[in-house]
Amino acid sequence: MKNIAFIGATGLLGMPVANALVAAGYNLTALVRNPSEERCRQLQNVRLIPGNMNNPVDLNKLLTGQDAVYLNLSVKQNEKEHEWHTEREGIHNLLAVAREAGIRRVFYLSALLARYEGINGFSWWVFQLKHDAVKAVKGSGIPYTIFYPSTFMEALTSQYKQGNRMLLAGESRFPQYFIAAADYASQVVNAVRTSSAESREYVVQGPEPYTTDNAVTEFINHYSKAHLKTSRAPVALIKFLGTFSQKLDYGYHIIEALNNYPEKFEAENTWKDLGRPTITIREFAGKA
């Protein structure tokens, strides 16, 4: 496979994968809403197709002549359950066009945290949507590779860090194997290179386990650009405020799952097949 269609290339997690694939010699074509946006200009040697996943014509333009498609999708914090979603209606649109276009493999980034659905009575439509997306990909008849990552280290800078403070809520009970996007991107490249990754599912985890609190402390200890402090909010307050704010309701459910999901190390086969990640939080913080 040499020609890869990409959806979500301008995202925080999509861009490292897109750039790694280009550096490895693959020809990328990305579906983007507005090619003139700054994030699009940061993509190097990527052909851009303006369009949207709700338009089969745009998807046909994207997938024509491609060997595979990589999906980096998400549910935004302000989206509501019964709206149109890229990981529900969008995936169904894409898979239908992909079958007609002769796509040979679908690469899909899911989430390990979605496994918290049904644990401790937890139920959230966003996680159910992700489970349904996996079922759709696996049932499409197209060979697939699905990734289930632990928490990305990039969340420390994009979500937890607000100015000179690291914001926490509640207390995490179990460690997570934080993974750097650069390490994950290398694993994706290796998955594209080998046919043995076909119709496989991979748990993506980093080299060290940390609770959220300990990960934040490690990040603060090795972050050199500013002196950071932590602030903590009670989860109950966020849950209450979430009854008035879609964004805070989204945040509450993520925090509840992050703090209570009993993540286990399951990446042995991933490391064996796709390579062992090496970037630690200490190293990530030093370069952030």
N, C-alpha and C positions, 0 to 999 in steps of 0.2 A: 504494500500500500504506500503510495506516494502523495496522493491528493486528499486532503482532509478538510471537510467543512467544519466550521466552528461557530457555536452559538454561545455568547457570553464572554467573548474574548477581551472585552474592555473592563471586566470586573476585577476586583482585588485578587481573586484566586484564578481567574481566567487568563489574565495577561501573563503571569509567569509560565503557565503551561503553553500558551500560544508562542511565546518567545523561545521557549525550550524546544518546541517542535520545529520551528523555523531554523534554529541553530543546528538541529540534528539533520537538516536537509529536506524536510517535508514542505510541500506546497500547501499553504493555508488560504482558505477563503472564508471570511467571517461575515455573518449577518449582523448588521448594526442599524440602529435607528437613524443616526445622523453621522455620516462619514466625516463631517467637518468638526465634530467635537474634539476637544483636546485629547481625551483618552484614546480616540481613534488614531490620532496623529502619533501617539506613542507606540503603536504597533508597527514593527519594522518588517517590511517585505511580506505584508499580508494583503491579499486582494479583498476589497471591501464591497459587500453587496448591501445596498440600503433596503430595508424591509422589516417585516414583523412576522412572528410565528402564527399570527391569526390569518395570514394570507397565503393560501397554497401556491399562488403564482410566485410569490417571493421565495418560498421554500423550494420550489422547482428550480428557480434560477440558482439558488445556493447549492443544491445537491447534484445538478447536472454535471456529469464528468468527474464526480468525486468517488473516492474509494470508501471513505468512512466519514462519520460525523461525531464530533465531541460536543457534549452538552454540559454547560456550566450554568445551571438555572437556579432561581431562588424565589421565595415568596417574600415580597417586600413588607415592611412593618405596617404600612398603611393599607394593605390589601385586605379585603373581606372574603369570607368563606365562599359566598355564592357568586363572586365575580369571576371573570375569565382569568385563568392562570396559565402561565407558560408550562408549568409542571403537571398540568392536567389536560386541558383542551389543546394547549400548544404541542405537547408531546404526541397526542393522538394525531394531530394534523401532520406533524413531522414524520411519524412512523409510516403513515399512509403514503406520503410522497416518497419516502426513503425506499419502500418496497418497489415502487414503480421505477425509481431511478437506479435500482440495482446496487444500493449501498451494501457493502460487505461486512461492516461492523459498526455498531453503535457503542460509543464510550460515554458513560453517564456518571456524573458526580452526585452521589446521594449524601447521606449523613449518618454516621454511627449513632448519634444522639437520638435519631428517630426511633431507635429500638426501645426508648423509654415509654413509648406508647403502650398503655395497658398495665404498666407497673405501678403499684401503689394507688391504683384507681385513677391514674392519670389518663386523660383523653383530650386530644387537641386535633382539630381538623387539619392543621398544617402538617403534622407528622403522619396523619392518615393519608393525606394527599401524596406525601413522599413514598409511602408504602404502595399506594396505587400506581405511582409512576414506575416503580420498580417492576410491578406485575405487568404493566403495559410493555415495557422494554423487553422483559423476558418472554412475553407471549407474542411478540411481534413476528417471530419467525426469522428475524435477522440475528446473526451472531452478535454477541454483546460482551462488553467488559464493564462491570459496575464497581465503583469505588465507594467505600464507606469510611470516610476520614474521621478521626478524633478531632478535637479542637485545634484549629490552625493558630500558630503563634501570631499571625497577623492580627488576630482579634485583640491582642494585648495593646496594639497601637491604634487600631481603628475603632475599637469599642470600649475597652476598659480605660484607656488613657483619654482624659478630657482636660486639656491644658496641662497644668503641672500636678494633676491629681489622677490617681487610679481609682476608679469607682467600683465598689463591690456591693453585693446585696446578699444578705443571709450568710451562710457558711457552707462551703462545699464539704461533703462527707466522704467522697471517694476521689482517688487520683485519676487524672486523664493523661494520656500519652500525647502531649502537644506535638504537632508536626509542622515544620516550616513549609511554606508553599514551594520553595525551591527544591526541597527534597521530594515533595509530592510530584512536582513537574518532571523530575528525572525518572520517577517510577512510571509516569504516564508514557514518556518516550519509550521506555523499555517494554511497556505493554503493547505499544503500537508496533514495535519491531518484531515481536514474536507471535507466532500463531498459537503457541501454547496458552496464551492469555485469552483465547477465544472462548466465549461463553463461560467466563469465570467471574467470580465475585471476590473482591479483595478488601480486607480491613486495612486501613492506612493509619499507622501509629508511629510516633516519634520514638527517640531512644531513651527518654526518661519520663517516669511518672511523677506528676505533681498535682496536688489539689489546686483549685483556682487561687486560693489564698497564698499557697507556697510559690506558685508560678508568678504571681504578681510581685511577691517579695524578691524572688530571684531576678526578675526583670528590673525592679527598682535598684537593686544592688549593683547591677552592671550596666545601667543606662547612664551615659556620660554627658548627654546634652543638657540636662536640667536636673535639679533636685526634686524628686517626686515624693508625694505623700499619698496615703490612702484615705478614702472616705467610704463609709459603709451605710447603706440604707436598709431598713427592715423590709423583708419580703412582703410582710402583711400590708405594709403601706403601699407598695407597688401594686399588689393585687387589688387593693381598694381603689386606687387611682385608675387602674386599668378598666374599671367599670365605666369610666368617663372618657378614656383615651384608647383608641385602637393601638397606637404605638406602645403605650405602657402595658396594655394587655398582652401584646406580643412579647415584650420584654419579660413580663412575669412568667410566662410559660417557658421561655428559654432558660431563665434563671432557675426555675423549679426543676427542670430536667437536668441542667448542668450540675446543680448542687446534689442531686440525689441518684443519678444514673450510676449503677455499680459497674463501671467500665473494667473489663478484664483485658489482659494482653492477648491478642488474637492475630498478630501480624506475622507469625512465623513463615507462613507460605508466601506472603507478600514480599518479605525480605529475601526469601530464597529465590523467588521468580523474578522480582523487579528491582532488587537492590536494597541495601540497608541504609536507612536515613542516618545522617551524622550530625546535623545542626542541632545544637542545644539551645535552651533559652538564654543561657549566658552569652553564647556567640551571637544569637539573634539580637539581644539587647545591645550588645556592643556595636552593632552595625545599624541599628534602627535610627 
